[in-house]
């Protein structure tokens, strides 16, 4: 989500926190977390064009009442929690050694989602977890 000067932030209809990864990795997995205020397919396409055609979103959390601040809090909470277990690369990427690609990414997604659920429950926010893959 880019910053726009003087933009009025209101409730977001389709706000999501997502967890994804780059599937062609073999030795080290590379996961990505982020937020999206609009169309998730468009966000995936943008990431694929900039960072790698093998990127996909594995799961996301849809907040019943999403705002920019809430989405950023979820992302920040997850980022802080993941950097205790994974190597934090850039702003929202994490690398991790993996013996088995499927198990490596499943563990990353599980860890990220559990942290996102934790903050949503602490704040008493209604949410829905959707698994795509």
NUNUKE-393918 format. One line per field, with one value per residue: x, y, z of N, C-alpha, C in turn. Coordinates in pm, whole numbers, padded with zeros to 5 digits. Example, Ala and Ser with C-alpha at 12.3 -4.5 7.8 and 13.67 -1.06 7.14 Angstrom:
n.xx	01319_01285
n.yy	-00569_-00225
n.zz	00780_00708
ca.xx	01230_01367
ca.yy	-00450_-00106
ca.zz	00780_00714
c.xx	01320_01290
c.yy	-00330_00003
c.zz	00780_00787
END
This chain:
n.xx	00084_00075_00178_-00025_-00039_-00247_-00465_-00778_-00840_-01055_-01300_-01214_-01333_-01246_-01022_-00721_-00484_-00209_-00030_00239_00458_00757_00767_00960_01191_01447_01649_01651_01364_01147_00945_00665_00493_00206_-00023_-00342_-00560_-00744_-00810_-00701_-00595_-00489_-00284_-00118_-00039_00105_00323_00436_00523_00721_00891_00909_00800_00714_00575_00313_00005_-00069_-00248_-00487_-00606_-00916_-01042_-01334_-01406_-01211_-00939_-00687_-00500_-00551_-00486_-00214_-00121_-00164_00013_00258_00276_00293_00529_00721_00703_00776_01041_01183_01219_01277_01490_01494_01436_01473_01174_00940_00989_01094_01343_01420_01572_01502_01414_01216_01008_00723_00653_00814_00706_00443_00484_00584_00357_00171_00294_00291_00014_-00080_00026_-00102_-00369_-00351_-00310_-00547_-00737_-00659_-00730_-00998_-01120_-01330_-01277_-01186_-01026_-00875_-00768_-00576_-00416
n.yy	-00117_00202_00526_00811_01152_01347_01178_01058_00820_00557_00304_-00006_-00188_-00438_-00535_-00709_-00928_-01092_-01403_-01531_-01689_-01784_-02019_-02162_-02189_-02393_-02473_-02274_-02136_-01865_-01646_-01419_-01149_-00935_-00658_-00583_-00366_-00378_-00552_-00878_-01046_-00863_-00756_-00979_-01018_-00782_-00819_-01046_-00943_-00762_-00899_-01177_-01446_-01676_-01630_-01671_-01636_-01799_-01804_-01593_-01337_-01205_-00916_-00832_-00570_-00365_-00140_00094_00130_-00095_-00309_-00255_-00286_-00561_-00664_-00562_-00680_-00951_-00946_-00875_-01097_-01309_-01249_-01346_-01610_-01654_-01545_-01212_-01029_-00738_-00545_-00702_-00971_-01308_-01546_-01897_-02207_-02514_-02853_-02989_-02865_-02826_-02876_-02682_-02434_-02466_-02459_-02198_-02047_-02131_-02035_-01755_-01703_-01782_-01586_-01360_-01422_-01426_-01148_-01039_-01169_-01074_-00809_-00835_-00850_-00930_-01182_-01371_-01664_-01755_-02013_-02053_-02232
n.zz	00000_-00101_00011_00017_-00005_00195_00173_00269_00506_00528_00614_00466_00201_00096_00238_00299_00461_00344_00278_00109_-00137_-00318_-00552_-00703_-00567_-00427_-00237_-00031_00107_00017_00159_00158_00304_00324_00266_00124_-00036_-00234_-00527_-00509_-00709_-00891_-00734_-00699_-00964_-01007_-00828_-00942_-01187_-01103_-00919_-00953_-01149_-01030_-00798_-00559_-00378_-00083_00130_00300_00524_00575_00697_00880_00939_00796_00808_00704_00913_01075_00903_00863_01125_01169_00973_01066_01320_01251_01098_01293_01460_01288_01228_01437_01386_01117_00844_00791_00506_00327_00328_00355_00309_00377_00440_00450_00538_00372_00360_00235_-00003_-00003_00268_00390_00300_00394_00671_00702_00620_00811_01046_00996_00963_01215_01381_01275_01331_01606_01674_01572_01732_01986_01958_01926_01673_01400_01161_00867_00759_00465_00260_-00025_-00166
ca.xx	00000_00153_00132_-00075_-00054_-00381_-00571_-00862_-00848_-01183_-01312_-01177_-01428_-01187_-00887_-00667_-00345_-00181_00096_00271_00594_00815_00763_01072_01305_01469_01728_01598_01233_01134_00806_00632_00368_00166_-00163_-00402_-00686_-00834_-00817_-00584_-00537_-00408_-00164_-00033_00016_00206_00440_00498_00592_00836_00980_00927_00679_00676_00509_00170_-00049_-00116_-00361_-00503_-00707_-01008_-01100_-01473_-01397_-01071_-00892_-00544_-00427_-00566_-00407_-00072_-00091_-00152_00138_00372_00278_00343_00670_00802_00705_00849_01186_01244_01239_01320_01580_01413_01500_01396_01064_00833_01029_01162_01406_01433_01618_01396_01446_01101_00945_00583_00651_00875_00608_00330_00525_00588_00219_00111_00351_00243_-00128_-00105_00055_-00210_-00487_-00324_-00336_-00690_-00809_-00628_-00804_-01140_-01167_-01386_-01195_-01203_-00902_-00900_-00653_-00587_-00338
ca.yy	00000_00324_00642_00921_01271_01403_01080_01029_00675_00512_00159_-00066_-00295_-00567_-00536_-00842_-00955_-01216_-01476_-01598_-01734_-01805_-02164_-02228_-02202_-02532_-02487_-02181_-02081_-01719_-01611_-01277_-01108_-00802_-00621_-00544_-00293_-00392_-00681_-00961_-01095_-00754_-00746_-01094_-00988_-00676_-00880_-01135_-00860_-00695_-00977_-01316_-01509_-01793_-01589_-01693_-01619_-01928_-01782_-01455_-01308_-01097_-00854_-00790_-00424_-00336_-00003_00095_00111_-00234_-00394_-00232_-00345_-00706_-00690_-00532_-00783_-01074_-00923_-00881_-01236_-01395_-01223_-01425_-01748_-01654_-01436_-01101_-00971_-00623_-00502_-00799_-01105_-01390_-01666_-02006_-02331_-02615_-02983_-03026_-02738_-02821_-02863_-02554_-02326_-02487_-02411_-02051_-01997_-02159_-01940_-01619_-01695_-01790_-01453_-01270_-01458_-01383_-01004_-01017_-01214_-00980_-00685_-00872_-00820_-01041_-01211_-01501_-01714_-01823_-02082_-02060_-02342
ca.zz	00000_-00109_00088_-00064_00078_00217_00147_00383_00525_00581_00613_00339_00167_00060_00296_00330_00494_00271_00296_-00016_-00152_-00451_-00557_-00773_-00478_-00389_-00114_00067_00075_00029_00183_00155_00366_00280_00276_-00002_-00014_-00348_-00594_-00480_-00835_-00945_-00650_-00734_-01096_-00989_-00765_-01042_-01285_-01043_-00834_-00993_-01204_-00951_-00674_-00544_-00243_-00032_00220_00345_00625_00537_00816_00860_00936_00766_00787_00675_01038_01120_00815_00891_01255_01148_00900_01154_01425_01189_01061_01415_01507_01194_01226_01544_01339_00978_00805_00738_00388_00281_00414_00379_00264_00476_00384_00544_00478_00367_00302_00154_-00043_00043_00414_00425_00280_00484_00803_00695_00616_00942_01142_00966_00993_01360_01435_01231_01409_01743_01692_01548_01853_02094_01932_01914_01538_01325_01042_00802_00701_00337_00203_-00171_-00221
c.xx	00088_00092_00089_-00100_-00200_-00494_-00647_-00879_-00979_-01185_-01287_-01267_-01362_-01045_-00842_-00523_-00313_-00043_00122_00416_00631_00842_00882_01196_01322_01542_01673_01463_01235_00985_00787_00499_00332_00020_-00212_-00537_-00786_-00834_-00689_-00517_-00447_-00278_-00067_00035_00126_00335_00512_00576_00720_00938_00998_00796_00630_00607_00362_00131_-00109_-00241_-00370_-00610_-00786_-01067_-01242_-01481_-01249_-01050_-00743_-00462_-00435_-00482_-00259_-00032_-00074_-00019_00259_00387_00338_00491_00760_00812_00787_01000_01257_01280_01301_01415_01497_01492_01414_01287_00968_00863_01106_01218_01425_01484_01503_01448_01339_01024_00803_00576_00709_00777_00486_00361_00529_00447_00153_00163_00296_00095_-00156_-00076_-00054_-00337_-00472_-00357_-00484_-00772_-00782_-00709_-00956_-01199_-01224_-01304_-01231_-01068_-00939_-00768_-00675_-00520_-00332
c.yy	00123_00435_00751_01039_01314_01306_01055_00878_00640_00361_00107_-00187_-00432_-00581_-00674_-00833_-01088_-01273_-01552_-01643_-01757_-01954_-02231_-02240_-02346_-02546_-02400_-02128_-01931_-01686_-01461_-01256_-00970_-00777_-00576_-00480_-00317_-00535_-00761_-01012_-00988_-00739_-00859_-01068_-00884_-00735_-00970_-01055_-00798_-00790_-01122_-01380_-01625_-01757_-01627_-01670_-01753_-01913_-01634_-01447_-01189_-01043_-00809_-00637_-00389_-00186_-00013_00067_-00034_-00328_-00378_-00288_-00496_-00738_-00668_-00638_-00913_-01059_-00937_-01023_-01328_-01371_-01292_-01567_-01755_-01538_-01330_-01032_-00855_-00587_-00615_-00939_-01176_-01513_-01770_-02129_-02432_-02741_-03027_-02897_-02724_-02799_-02729_-02438_-02343_-02436_-02258_-01992_-02016_-02060_-01799_-01605_-01701_-01657_-01353_-01296_-01412_-01235_-00973_-01057_-01120_-00852_-00709_-00830_-00946_-01058_-01347_-01539_-01792_-01882_-02096_-02182_-02456
c.zz	00000_-00027_-00009_00027_00080_00184_00277_00393_00594_00583_00473_00314_00157_00116_00339_00378_00429_00304_00166_-00020_-00297_-00467_-00624_-00687_-00435_-00256_-00002_00019_00090_00038_00181_00225_00314_00302_00140_00026_-00126_-00400_-00571_-00607_-00897_-00866_-00682_-00868_-01087_-00930_-00865_-01145_-01230_-00982_-00874_-01035_-01120_-00819_-00676_-00398_-00201_00054_00253_00452_00577_00667_00785_00853_00919_00752_00757_00801_01087_01034_00842_01026_01242_01080_00989_01263_01370_01154_01183_01467_01418_01199_01342_01497_01200_00953_00733_00626_00340_00379_00450_00326_00376_00407_00493_00472_00476_00300_00205_00124_00013_00194_00459_00412_00370_00624_00806_00698_00752_01048_01121_01001_01143_01428_01398_01310_01553_01763_01667_01671_01971_02080_01919_01780_01476_01196_00987_00740_00575_00286_00053_-00228_-00120
END
